[in-house]
Amino acid sequence: MLVTEEKVEEIINYLAESDDEYGKIAARVKGLEKDEKIITAQGLLEHRRYEKTMAESEAKARSSQQYREWREKYENAVADFEIMRSRRNTYQIIWETWRTEQANLRKS
């Protein structure tokens, strides 16, 4: 498989231009992971008054509208992150393949 110069240029541009977005998506995932604890704790406090056990309170907290909304945001953020990470990894593999091809051409 010979990697074209155009493809190499596309890869370099994508990797360079996606760094900031990749960092922002990673930070969003980490922030949302922290938010789960806050949302769950708020739900526990709210439901603790009405439920007999902590398990019942936690179940109510995790079935609340706020928790479901958080869950959807979190899943979307993780999907965005994994898609971008996969694409960047694929491009890095193609980049390394091109570098190997170039080294082999110089040896010949």
Residue pairs with C-beta under 8 A, 6 or more apart in sequence:
1 97
2 101
3 94
3 97
3 98
3 101
7 94
7 98
8 95
8 98
11 91
11 94
11 95
11 98
12 95
14 87
14 88
14 91
15 88
15 91
15 92
15 95
18 84
18 88
21 84
22 84
22 85
22 88
25 77
25 80
25 81
25 84
26 81
28 77
28 81
29 74
29 77
29 78
29 81
32 70
32 73
32 74
32 77
33 74
35 70
35 74
36 70
36 74
39 61
39 64
39 66
39 67
39 70
40 58
40 61
40 62
40 67
42 61
42 66
43 57
43 58
43 60
43 61
43 62
43 64
43 66
43 67
44 54
44 57
44 58
44 61
46 61
47 56
47 57
47 60
47 61
48 54
48 57
50 60
51 57
51 60
61 67
